[in-house]
Amino acid sequence: MKFLMKYLKPFLGRMSAGVSIKIFGTLVELMIPYILSHILENVVVTQDIRLIIFWGVMMLLCAAVACVCNIVANRMAARVSRNFSERVRHDLFSRTMRLSSAQVDAFTIPSLESRITTDTYNVHNFVGMMQRMGVRAPILLAGGIAITLFMDSYLALAMIAILPFIFITVYFISRRGVPLYSKVQKSSDKMIRVVREDTQGIRVIKALSKADYERRRYDKVNNDLSRDEQKAGIIMGSVNPIMTLLMNVGLVIVVALSASRVAGHQSSPSTVIAFMQYFTQISMAMMSVTRIFTMYTKCSASARRIAEVIEAPEDLTVKSETEFPRKENGAHIEFSNVSFSYKGKHNDLENISFSLPRGGTLGIIGATGSGKSTLIRLLMRFYDVNKGAVYIGGRDVRTIPAEELYPMFGATFQHDFLYADTVKENIDLGRNLSDEEIVSAAKIAQAHDFISAFPDKYSHMLSQKATNISGGQKQRLLISRAIAAHPEILVLDDSSSALDYKTDANLRAALRENMSGTTVITVAQRVSSVKDSDLILVLDEGKVIGMGKHEDLLETCAEYREISESQMGGAFVE
């Protein structure tokens, strides 16, 4: 919870004002039973109608003041909790966007989504509740006890004797609640993961008639979540019944004692009536305290999960060139004996070495899982190599700041995204590119013709995930986005798999003609997409089994020759 205090500090002034108003309103509310006792004991006996009306008006005035103060304070509390949670969500989302790929793998996407939504909601609720009930309940509790001690200490002590049992109950149950709610959040992460996977693959699920299977898979994680929620709910829900039982026991004791004291003229009926009203207020305050403890357990678990992300260390820090010196050999991109493993058990890439001049073209081909995309991730420093080094312009990528490294690239990936906005905005991606740059990029990417066929052209609205255009059109828009800002290095990771051979050939020709100064790296399954590259790498299980030009590989690499002949019989459409 200390983590949340730094976010509350900017609002301490407003919180203090709201708390002061809440305190004043609660103190006024505490006067109402005392005034009633005064009326019954001292005013009614005088039979003075004016005095009775006066004190009755005072009771109404106190109730009105308490009501207004509570409304104003609650509005201020809502504003503070809203602004507070907005800042937490902002920083959490910002840090999520800056997590390294390894950290994202560790947290998982569903868990990060849950932390940004459910966890921030729990924290928001607790901060708001603390400003409302967290101020009012203790004052009603302490004030009620103080006034009842003043009115009749004997009855008050009988009631106070019950309170330690209540506090002990709440404390021990709340201690069990934090780990239980942490488990609930983890189960929620799993359910979000399944929902996310099924919604993304709903067309495939329907096409393969696997709706019943996916429903059973969802039912399993949903039942797990329900079971964890039920367990946490039963444990935390037992607070209220136990507390109510103890308060009712205390009430019975107080009623029994007050009856004997009134009969013995040691107390007055008016005092007992006021006392019972205070007892009701104290009971309500205790109910509020238990609700606060319940919310605290949820907030504590959620705050810990939020802090894990926001306080996650920067694991891809910029290294010094003293530690990783430059390598001046004229190459634009160079891999030097690079080995890498995602989980540290076996190498996903092993002893990869090659160099590429500025403006050169590199083709990477290989079977699924051979390490093609992993090589790209190391080049863009999504991960750090375990062994060897990756150089761009003679500089080890570990020594290049992110704000300098990433603008070098224009990239499309296997699972890239388009969002619900216009075609123009999807190509621009917030970079404030000119219309000429966007149109030029679309023409190179062979996207201009189909965009122009839309009634509203570049203002055409795409649906979520661009389901209202074809797969080939999506890929051409993604390529347009990648080349629109004139990158130094263009990465096309399996970005032409949905293109027909003619469009693919036209795309490659347009890239050669218009982007001669850009180093182009093409990752593909098709030989036709890489055959004109200056250098082709053939990967198999993370190792280079062939390297060279297309003609050389047809002679020296059996696997490459087999792929070529199986796809087009050695002939290509140009």
N, C-alpha and C positions, 0 to 999 in steps of 0.2 A: 504493500500500500504506500510505502515511502515514494515509490516511483510516480504515483499519481499526484503527490503533493506539489511537484514542480509545475504541473499543469494547472493546479488550483491557485498558485501564488498570485498570478495576474488578476485574479478575481476576488482576492481577500477583502479589498475595500467594499465591493458591492455585497459580498457575502456578509461582512460585518454589519452593514446597514440593514440587510434583510433579517439577520439574526437578531439585531436589536429590536426591530419592529415585532418580530415573532415573540421575543421575550416579553416585551411590554404587553402584547395582546394576551399571552398566556397568564401573566400575573393578574391582569384584569379579570380574566376568566376564573381564576382561583378565588376571586372576591365574591363571586355570585352565591355559592353556598353559605359563606359567612354572613352576607347581607340577609339571606333567607333566615338564618338562625337568629340574627338580631331582630328581624321583624317579628318572628314567632315568640321570642322571649321577652323583648323589651317594648315593641311598638304596638302589637295587637292589644296588650293589656291596657294601654292608655285609651283605646277606642277613639283615637284621634284620626279621623278619615284623611286629613291633610298629610299627616306623618306617614300613614300607610301608603297613600298615593305617591308621596315623595320617594320613599324607599323602594316602592315598586318600580317607579320610573328609573331610579338608580340601577336596579337590577337589569332593566331593559337596556339602559344606556351602556352598562358594562358588557352585556351580550352583544350589542351592536358594535362597540369599539373592538371587542375581541374578534368578531366576524370580519370587520374591515381590515384589521391588522393581519389576520391570517390570510385573507385574500391577497393583500399587497405583498406580504412576505412570500407567499407561494408563487406569485407571478415572478418576483425577483429570483427566487430559487430556480424556477423553470428556465429563466433566461440564462442564468449562470451555468446550469447543467447542460443546456443546449450548446452554448459557446465552448464550454469545457470539452464536451464530447466531440465537437467539431474539430478542435485542435488535435485531440488524440487521434481521431480518424485520419486527419490530414497527415500527421507525422507517421502513423502506422502504414498508411498507403504509400507515402513517400519512401519510407524505409523498405517496404516490400518491393518497390520498383528498383531499389538499389541493391537488393540481395544478390549475391553471386548465384550462379546456377547450382553450385554444390549446396548452398544454403537452402535454395528453393526445393531441391531434391530432399533435403533433410526435413524441412517443415511440411512439405507437400502442398500442392495448390488448394485442395479442399480445406485443409487446416487454415491456410492463410485467409481464404474466403470467410471461414467461420470466425476467425479472430477479428476481421474488419467489420463483420455484421453482428453476430450474436454476442461476442465478448464486449464490444464497445457499447452495445445496448444494455448489458448487465451493469457496466460501470456507470453509464449515464443514469440509470434508474437509482443506483445506490447514492450517487452524489445528490440527486434531486431529493431523495427520501431523507438523507441526513440533514438537509437544510430545513425540511418540514418537520418530520417526526423526530429527528435526532435532536432538535432543540426543544420542541414542545413536550415530548414525552418525559425527559428527565426533569424538566421544571415542574410539570404536573405531579410527577412522582415525588420529588424532593419537597416541593411546596405543599402538596397535600399532606405529606407526613409531618412536616413542620407545623402546619396549622392544626392538625388533629392532636399533635402532642400538646399544643397550647390549650386546645379546647378540653381534652380529656386524655391525659397521658396514660392512664391505665388501659383504656380501650385501644389507644394508638399502639402501645407496646405489644398488645396481643396480636395486632395486625402485623406489626413490624417483624415479629418472630417468624412469620411465614416467608418473608422475603428472601432470606439466605438460601432456603431450599429451592426457590424459583431461580435465583442467579446460578446456583450450582448446576441445576438441570440444564439451563440455557447454555452455560459454558461448555459442559461436556458434550452435549449434542452438537453444538456448533463446531467443536473440534473435529468431530467425525464428518461433518458436512463438507468441509473444504476438499478433502480428497475424493469424496463421492461426486461432487459437482465437477471436479477435474476429469473424472472418468466419464461423466455425462458428456462433457465437451468433446472428448476424444471419440466417443460413440457418434456424436453429431458430425464430427469430421468425416467419419467413415460413411455415414448416410449421405452427406453432401457429395462425397466422391462418387458414389454409385449413381445418384441423381444426375450429377454432371456428366458422367460417362453415358448414361442412357439417353439423356436429352440430346447430346451431341451425336449419338449413333442411332437415333430413333428410326431413321429410314432403313438402315441396314438391319435393325432388329425386326422391323416389319417385313422387309424383303425376305429374310431367312425364317420367318414365322417363329421367332424366339421371344415373343412378348410374354408368354407364360413363364419361360425360364428366367427372364429378367425381372418379372414380377416376384418370383420366388426369391431371387437374389436380393431384391429390395426389401421384401418382407423379412428376410433374415436380419439385415442391418437395422431395419425399423424396429423389429422385436427386441434386438439387443439394446437399442437406444431406449425403448419403452421400459425394459427391465431395469436399466441403470437409473432412469428417471424415477421409476416406481420406488426403487430402493432408497434413493436420495430423498424422495418425497415422503416416504414413510418415516425415515429417521428424522428429517427436519419437521415433518408435519406433526410429530409426536410432542413437539414443544407446546403448542397451543392447548391440546387436551390436558396435558400434565399441569400446565400453568393454571388453566381454568379450574381444575380439580383443587389445586392448592389454594387458589384465591377463594373458592367456594367454601373450603374448610375454614379458612380465615374468616370469611363472612359469617358462617354459622357460629364460630366462637365469639365474634364481636356481638352478634345479635343476642346470644345467650347471656353474655356478660352485661350488655347494655340493659337487658330486661331486668336483671337482678339489681343493677345499680340504680335504675329509675325507681324500682320498687322500694329500694332502701334510701331514696332521696339523695343519692350520691351524684346523680346526674339528672338532667332535665330532658323531656321528650324533644324539645327543639334542638338541643345539642346532638341527640341521637340521629334526628332527621338530617341535620347538616353533616354529621359524621358519615352517614350512609352515602350521602352525595359525594363526599370526598373519597370515600372508599370506592365508589363507582369510577370516579376520575382516575384514581390510582390503578384500578384494574385495567381501564382502557389504556393508561400509560404503559403498563406492563405488557399488554397485548402489542402495543406499538414497538416496544423494545424487542420483543421476540421477532417481530417482522423485520426489524432492522438487522438482527443477528442472522436471520435467514438470508436477507439480501446481501449481508456482508460476506457470507460463505460463497455465494455466487460471484460477487464482485472480486473477492480475493483470488478465486481461481481464475477468473477472466483477466484480472490485472496482471497476474503472473504470466499468462500466455501472451498478453500484449507486450509486456516488458521483454519477453524472450526475443521478440522480433525487433522492437525498437532498439534494444540494447545489444543486439547481435553485433559482434565485432566485424570490422571490415577485413575480410580474409583475402581480398585481392588488392593489397596495398601497393603503391608505386615503389618499386625498388630503386636503389641507386645504381648509377652506371659504374661505380667503383666495384660493386658486387657482381654486376652483370655488364661487362664492358661491351662497347660497340664492336661490330665486325664489318669493317669496310672492305667489301669485295665486289661492289657494283651491283649486287643482286637486289631486287626490290623486295622479294619475299624469299625467305630461306628457312627450311626446317633442318636442324642439325642433330642427328641421332636422338630424335624425340621418341619417348615412351610415355605412355599414360594409362592409368587404370581408374575407373570410376569408383570402385569399392575397395581397391587395394589388394584384391585376391589374385587376379590375373590381368595381364596387360591387354587393354582394348586396342592400343596402338603400340607397335614395337619397332624401335630403330628406324624411324622414318627420316629420310634425308633427301632433300632436293632443293634446287634454287630456281628462281624465275626472274627474268629481267623486267624492268618497268615497261608496261605496255604489252607484256607477254600474255599468253593464254594458257591456262592449265585445265586439263580435263581429268576428272577423277571418276573411275568406274569400278564397279565390283558388286558382289552379291549383297543382298540385304544383311545388315549386321557386320559388314566387313570393316567398318570404321570410317566411312566416307564423311558423314556428318560430324563425327568426333574430331576429325582433322580440322574442319572448318571452325568448330567451337574453340579449339586451341589457338587457331590463328587470330580469332577475334577476342581471345582471352576471356571466354566465358568460364573456362577452367584454366588452372596452371598446370604445366607439364610436370611429370614426376621426374623425368630425366631428359637431358638435352636442352635445347633452346629453340625458340621461334623468333625470327628477326623480320622486321619491316624497315626497309631503308637502312639496314645495318644496325638498327636499334632493337635490343631485346624487348619484346612486347611487355615484359614485366616492368620496364622502366618508362613506359609511355603512359601519361595520365589518361584516365578514361575520357575526359572532355576533349582530348586530342586524338585518342585512338579511334573511338567509335565513329566520329565524322568522316574518317577515311573511307568507311565502308558504305556501300549500298548493297542490300542483301535481301534475298527471298529464301524462305525455308520451306521444308516439307509441310509443316503444319502452321502456316502463316495465317494472319487474320485480316478480314475486312469488316468494318463496322457499319452500323445503320446510319449512313449519311450519304452525301452526294458522291458521285464518281470523282469529282474534282477534289473534295476534301480527303477522300481515301488515298488519292495519289499524293496530295500535298502533305498530309499527316502533320499539320501544324507548323510547317517550315516556312510559310509565307512565300511560296514560290510564285513566280509570275505565270500568267496564263500561257505565255509563249513557251516557257520551260515545261509546263505540264503537257501541252499539246505535242511538243517535240518529243518528249519521253514516250507518250502514247503511240506516236507514229513509229518510233524505233521498236517498241514492244509489240507492234502489229495490233494495237488496241484501238487506234483512232477510228477505223472504219466502223466497227460495231458500236462504238460510243456515239459516233455521229448518226447512227441509225436510230438511236433513241429519240423520242419526240422532244425531250428537254436536254438532249446531248450530255454535256459534262455536268449538268445540274440534275441528272437522273438520280433518283434516290435508290440506294441499295437497301435491301431488307437486312435484318440481323443475320450475320454470317453470310450475307450476299447470296441467299438462297434463290433470289429472282434472276440470277444469271448462271450461265453454264460453268463447268469446271475449267474449261479452256479459257473462257473470258476472265474468270477469277485470276488465273495464273498470269495472263497478260496484264491485268491491272496491277498485280503485285510486282511484276517486272518493271512496269512504268514507274511505280513508286520507288523502286530500287535505283533506277538510273536518272530520276528527275533532278537530283541535286548534284549531278556530275561527280560521282565518287571517284576517289583515287583507286579503290579496289572494288570490283563488282563481283559479288558472290551469288551464284545461281544454284541453289541446293535443290536438285530434283524439281526444278520449276517449270519444266516443259513436258512433264509426263502426260498431261492432258491435251497437249497440242498435237495436231496431225503433222505428218512428216513435212508437208509443204510449208506450213506456217512456221514450224521449227527451223527449217532451212532459211526461210526469209528472215526470221529473227536473227539467226547467227550472221547472216550477210549484213543486216542493218547494224549489228553491233560492231562488226569489223570496219564498216564504212564510217560510222559516226562516233565511235569510242576508241579510236586507235591509241590514244594516250592512256587509256585505263587498263589496268591489269585485271583480266577476267578469269574467274575460277568457276568452272562448271562441274557440278556433281550430277551424274545422271546414271540411269540404268541402260540407256540406249547408246549404242556406239555412234549413231548418226549425230548425236548432240555434242560429242567430244572429238570426233575424228579429225577436225581441222585445227585442233589445239596445238600450240607449239610444243607442249609437253603433256603426256598422258600418264597418269599413275593407275595401275591396276592393283587393287587391294583385295586381300583375302585373309579373313580372320585377323585383321589388324596389321598385316605385313604387306610390304610392297613385293608383288610377285612379277611385276612387269613395269618398265619405265622407258619412255621414248616417244617417238612420233607414231602415227597410225601405221604407216607402211612398215616401220621397223618391228612394231609389236605383232603385226600379222605374221612375221617370220620367226620372231624370237619368243613370243608368249602364246603357248597353246590355249590357255584359258581365254585370252583376249580374242584369238582367232575363232575359237568355238562360239563365243558370244556373238561375234560379228556375223558368222555364217548362219547361226541359228535365227538371227533377227531378220536379216535381209539377203542372205545368201551371198554376202560380200558386196552387193550393189546398194547404192544409196540414191535417194531422190534429192536432186539439187534444185 
